[in-house]
Amino acid sequence: MGKTITFKINSFVSDTIYILIGIISASFGLKGFLLPNSFIDGGVMGISLLISEITNTPLSILIVVINLPFLILGFSQIGKQFVIKSIIAIIGLALIIHFIPFILITSDKLLIAVFGGFFLGAGIGMAIRGGAVLDGTEVLAIYLSKKTGLTIGDVILIFNILIFLFASYILSIEIALYAMLTYMAASKTIDFIIEGVEEYTGVTIISDDSEEIRLMITEKLKRGVTIYLGKSGFRKIENELLEFDIIYTVITRLEIARLQREIEKIDPNAFIIMNSIKDTKGGMIRKGP
């Protein structure tokens, strides 16, 4: 019971810190770069910026109002806790944008697009790490992907193309092009924040010298391994398919070359399969100190 309560408290504190940092970063990107220079982004934030620019309606109000339908949709798609966190985060963002002034950082259009997108993306990414959203686009994408044959990425792309086309018609083609650049910077920053700095690679190794390779990975590279029992599809011993151990390990991309060299020393004919892994949690990746 005590461990459960401690875990919940720690999770609440870490989620709150992520969301607060996200709100501040997104506010800085909006008021320090995008808003003063009439720049827009993609997603719900882009719609809010576009309507604010056309109608002079305060962005703080639009962010809450336009995100509301997406959050209602998120209640059934993701859950109550997610919606509560997101409402608090979006209202917090709206309050900071409305009441706290930020200095204008630059008037250079390229810097505005890149760094405005960076800080906005960092804010959205940090909020997602905290279990909330500042932009409800992905909630809609999750819903539509279940109803159609489109992926989440496809839905977000189509959604943003429509926003940029509308922006090019209402504002100008130049602003729409800079908006695309802002969106790209924000999107890549979100991926970076959510998926982490260190990218992992899952490696599957099939070899007649599997035990020697296992020892090399665990003792020399100090990495954890998992052993699967497999069968050859064509190699036989006395009319029985040959059985062997299949080794699976997870390493960073910086260790790929070293692992390949070490396997080459043991078995030049080893069959190696590599798959990108965005993130890992739990288990034992590194063995020992």
Secondary structure as a PSIPRED ss2 file (coil, helix, strand):
# PSIPRED VFORMAT (PSIPRED V4.0)

   1 M C   1.000  0.000  0.000
   2 G H   0.000  1.000  0.000
   3 K H   0.000  1.000  0.000
   4 T H   0.000  1.000  0.000
   5 I H   0.000  1.000  0.000
   6 T H   0.000  1.000  0.000
   7 F H   0.000  1.000  0.000
   8 K H   0.000  1.000  0.000
   9 I H   0.000  1.000  0.000
  10 N H   0.000  1.000  0.000
  11 S H   0.000  1.000  0.000
  12 F H   0.000  1.000  0.000
  13 V H   0.000  1.000  0.000
  14 S H   0.000  1.000  0.000
  15 D H   0.000  1.000  0.000
  16 T H   0.000  1.000  0.000
  17 I H   0.000  1.000  0.000
  18 Y H   0.000  1.000  0.000
  19 I H   0.000  1.000  0.000
  20 L H   0.000  1.000  0.000
  21 I H   0.000  1.000  0.000
  22 G H   0.000  1.000  0.000
  23 I H   0.000  1.000  0.000
  24 I H   0.000  1.000  0.000
  25 S H   0.000  1.000  0.000
  26 A H   0.000  1.000  0.000
  27 S H   0.000  1.000  0.000
  28 F H   0.000  1.000  0.000
  29 G H   0.000  1.000  0.000
  30 L H   0.000  1.000  0.000
  31 K H   0.000  1.000  0.000
  32 G H   0.000  1.000  0.000
  33 F H   0.000  1.000  0.000
  34 L H   0.000  1.000  0.000
  35 L H   0.000  1.000  0.000
  36 P H   0.000  1.000  0.000
  37 N H   0.000  1.000  0.000
  38 S C   1.000  0.000  0.000
  39 F C   1.000  0.000  0.000
  40 I C   1.000  0.000  0.000
  41 D C   1.000  0.000  0.000
  42 G C   1.000  0.000  0.000
  43 G H   0.000  1.000  0.000
  44 V H   0.000  1.000  0.000
  45 M H   0.000  1.000  0.000
  46 G H   0.000  1.000  0.000
  47 I H   0.000  1.000  0.000
  48 S H   0.000  1.000  0.000
  49 L H   0.000  1.000  0.000
  50 L H   0.000  1.000  0.000
  51 I H   0.000  1.000  0.000
  52 S H   0.000  1.000  0.000
  53 E H   0.000  1.000  0.000
  54 I H   0.000  1.000  0.000
  55 T H   0.000  1.000  0.000
  56 N C   1.000  0.000  0.000
  57 T C   1.000  0.000  0.000
  58 P C   1.000  0.000  0.000
  59 L H   0.000  1.000  0.000
  60 S H   0.000  1.000  0.000
  61 I H   0.000  1.000  0.000
  62 L H   0.000  1.000  0.000
  63 I H   0.000  1.000  0.000
  64 V H   0.000  1.000  0.000
  65 V H   0.000  1.000  0.000
  66 I H   0.000  1.000  0.000
  67 N H   0.000  1.000  0.000
  68 L H   0.000  1.000  0.000
  69 P H   0.000  1.000  0.000
  70 F H   0.000  1.000  0.000
  71 L H   0.000  1.000  0.000
  72 I H   0.000  1.000  0.000
  73 L H   0.000  1.000  0.000
  74 G H   0.000  1.000  0.000
  75 F H   0.000  1.000  0.000
  76 S H   0.000  1.000  0.000
  77 Q H   0.000  1.000  0.000
  78 I C   1.000  0.000  0.000
  79 G C   1.000  0.000  0.000
  80 K H   0.000  1.000  0.000
  81 Q H   0.000  1.000  0.000
  82 F H   0.000  1.000  0.000
  83 V H   0.000  1.000  0.000
  84 I H   0.000  1.000  0.000
  85 K H   0.000  1.000  0.000
  86 S H   0.000  1.000  0.000
  87 I H   0.000  1.000  0.000
  88 I H   0.000  1.000  0.000
  89 A H   0.000  1.000  0.000
  90 I H   0.000  1.000  0.000
  91 I H   0.000  1.000  0.000
  92 G H   0.000  1.000  0.000
  93 L H   0.000  1.000  0.000
  94 A H   0.000  1.000  0.000
  95 L H   0.000  1.000  0.000
  96 I H   0.000  1.000  0.000
  97 I H   0.000  1.000  0.000
  98 H H   0.000  1.000  0.000
  99 F H   0.000  1.000  0.000
 100 I C   1.000  0.000  0.000
 101 P C   1.000  0.000  0.000
 102 F C   1.000  0.000  0.000
 103 I C   1.000  0.000  0.000
 104 L C   1.000  0.000  0.000
 105 I C   1.000  0.000  0.000
 106 T C   1.000  0.000  0.000
 107 S C   1.000  0.000  0.000
 108 D C   1.000  0.000  0.000
 109 K H   0.000  1.000  0.000
 110 L H   0.000  1.000  0.000
 111 L H   0.000  1.000  0.000
 112 I H   0.000  1.000  0.000
 113 A H   0.000  1.000  0.000
 114 V H   0.000  1.000  0.000
 115 F H   0.000  1.000  0.000
 116 G H   0.000  1.000  0.000
 117 G H   0.000  1.000  0.000
 118 F H   0.000  1.000  0.000
 119 F H   0.000  1.000  0.000
 120 L H   0.000  1.000  0.000
 121 G H   0.000  1.000  0.000
 122 A H   0.000  1.000  0.000
 123 G H   0.000  1.000  0.000
 124 I H   0.000  1.000  0.000
 125 G H   0.000  1.000  0.000
 126 M H   0.000  1.000  0.000
 127 A H   0.000  1.000  0.000
 128 I H   0.000  1.000  0.000
 129 R H   0.000  1.000  0.000
 130 G C   1.000  0.000  0.000
 131 G C   1.000  0.000  0.000
 132 A C   1.000  0.000  0.000
 133 V C   1.000  0.000  0.000
 134 L C   1.000  0.000  0.000
 135 D C   1.000  0.000  0.000
 136 G C   1.000  0.000  0.000
 137 T H   0.000  1.000  0.000
 138 E H   0.000  1.000  0.000
 139 V H   0.000  1.000  0.000
 140 L H   0.000  1.000  0.000
 141 A H   0.000  1.000  0.000
 142 I H   0.000  1.000  0.000
 143 Y H   0.000  1.000  0.000
 144 L H   0.000  1.000  0.000
 145 S H   0.000  1.000  0.000
 146 K H   0.000  1.000  0.000
 147 K H   0.000  1.000  0.000
 148 T C   1.000  0.000  0.000
 149 G C   1.000  0.000  0.000
 150 L C   1.000  0.000  0.000
 151 T C   1.000  0.000  0.000
 152 I H   0.000  1.000  0.000
 153 G H   0.000  1.000  0.000
 154 D H   0.000  1.000  0.000
 155 V H   0.000  1.000  0.000
 156 I H   0.000  1.000  0.000
 157 L H   0.000  1.000  0.000
 158 I H   0.000  1.000  0.000
 159 F H   0.000  1.000  0.000
 160 N H   0.000  1.000  0.000
 161 I H   0.000  1.000  0.000
 162 L H   0.000  1.000  0.000
 163 I H   0.000  1.000  0.000
 164 F H   0.000  1.000  0.000
 165 L H   0.000  1.000  0.000
 166 F H   0.000  1.000  0.000
 167 A H   0.000  1.000  0.000
 168 S H   0.000  1.000  0.000
 169 Y H   0.000  1.000  0.000
 170 I H   0.000  1.000  0.000
 171 L C   1.000  0.000  0.000
 172 S C   1.000  0.000  0.000
 173 I H   0.000  1.000  0.000
 174 E H   0.000  1.000  0.000
 175 I H   0.000  1.000  0.000
 176 A H   0.000  1.000  0.000
 177 L H   0.000  1.000  0.000
 178 Y H   0.000  1.000  0.000
 179 A H   0.000  1.000  0.000
 180 M H   0.000  1.000  0.000
 181 L H   0.000  1.000  0.000
 182 T H   0.000  1.000  0.000
 183 Y H   0.000  1.000  0.000
 184 M H   0.000  1.000  0.000
 185 A H   0.000  1.000  0.000
 186 A H   0.000  1.000  0.000
 187 S H   0.000  1.000  0.000
 188 K H   0.000  1.000  0.000
 189 T H   0.000  1.000  0.000
 190 I H   0.000  1.000  0.000
 191 D H   0.000  1.000  0.000
 192 F H   0.000  1.000  0.000
 193 I H   0.000  1.000  0.000
 194 I H   0.000  1.000  0.000
 195 E H   0.000  1.000  0.000
 196 G C   1.000  0.000  0.000
 197 V C   1.000  0.000  0.000
 198 E C   1.000  0.000  0.000
 199 E C   1.000  0.000  0.000
 200 Y E   0.000  0.000  1.000
 201 T E   0.000  0.000  1.000
 202 G E   0.000  0.000  1.000
 203 V E   0.000  0.000  1.000
 204 T E   0.000  0.000  1.000
 205 I E   0.000  0.000  1.000
 206 I E   0.000  0.000  1.000
 207 S C   1.000  0.000  0.000
 208 D C   1.000  0.000  0.000
 209 D C   1.000  0.000  0.000
 210 S H   0.000  1.000  0.000
 211 E H   0.000  1.000  0.000
 212 E H   0.000  1.000  0.000
 213 I H   0.000  1.000  0.000
 214 R H   0.000  1.000  0.000
 215 L H   0.000  1.000  0.000
 216 M H   0.000  1.000  0.000
 217 I H   0.000  1.000  0.000
 218 T H   0.000  1.000  0.000
 219 E H   0.000  1.000  0.000
 220 K H   0.000  1.000  0.000
 221 L C   1.000  0.000  0.000
 222 K C   1.000  0.000  0.000
 223 R E   0.000  0.000  1.000
 224 G C   1.000  0.000  0.000
 225 V E   0.000  0.000  1.000
 226 T E   0.000  0.000  1.000
 227 I E   0.000  0.000  1.000
 228 Y E   0.000  0.000  1.000
 229 L E   0.000  0.000  1.000
 230 G E   0.000  0.000  1.000
 231 K E   0.000  0.000  1.000
 232 S E   0.000  0.000  1.000
 233 G E   0.000  0.000  1.000
 234 F E   0.000  0.000  1.000
 235 R E   0.000  0.000  1.000
 236 K E   0.000  0.000  1.000
 237 I E   0.000  0.000  1.000
 238 E C   1.000  0.000  0.000
 239 N C   1.000  0.000  0.000
 240 E E   0.000  0.000  1.000
 241 L E   0.000  0.000  1.000
 242 L E   0.000  0.000  1.000
 243 E E   0.000  0.000  1.000
 244 F E   0.000  0.000  1.000
 245 D E   0.000  0.000  1.000
 246 I E   0.000  0.000  1.000
 247 I E   0.000  0.000  1.000
 248 Y E   0.000  0.000  1.000
 249 T E   0.000  0.000  1.000
 250 V E   0.000  0.000  1.000
 251 I E   0.000  0.000  1.000
 252 T E   0.000  0.000  1.000
 253 R H   0.000  1.000  0.000
 254 L H   0.000  1.000  0.000
 255 E H   0.000  1.000  0.000
 256 I H   0.000  1.000  0.000
 257 A H   0.000  1.000  0.000
 258 R H   0.000  1.000  0.000
 259 L H   0.000  1.000  0.000
 260 Q H   0.000  1.000  0.000
 261 R H   0.000  1.000  0.000
 262 E H   0.000  1.000  0.000
 263 I H   0.000  1.000  0.000
 264 E H   0.000  1.000  0.000
 265 K H   0.000  1.000  0.000
 266 I H   0.000  1.000  0.000
 267 D C   1.000  0.000  0.000
 268 P C   1.000  0.000  0.000
 269 N C   1.000  0.000  0.000
 270 A C   1.000  0.000  0.000
 271 F E   0.000  0.000  1.000
 272 I E   0.000  0.000  1.000
 273 I E   0.000  0.000  1.000
 274 M E   0.000  0.000  1.000
 275 N E   0.000  0.000  1.000
 276 S E   0.000  0.000  1.000
 277 I E   0.000  0.000  1.000
 278 K C   1.000  0.000  0.000
 279 D C   1.000  0.000  0.000
 280 T C   1.000  0.000  0.000
 281 K C   1.000  0.000  0.000
 282 G C   1.000  0.000  0.000
 283 G C   1.000  0.000  0.000
 284 M C   1.000  0.000  0.000
 285 I C   1.000  0.000  0.000
 286 R E   0.000  0.000  1.000
 287 K C   1.000  0.000  0.000
 288 G C   1.000  0.000  0.000
 289 P C   1.000  0.000  0.000
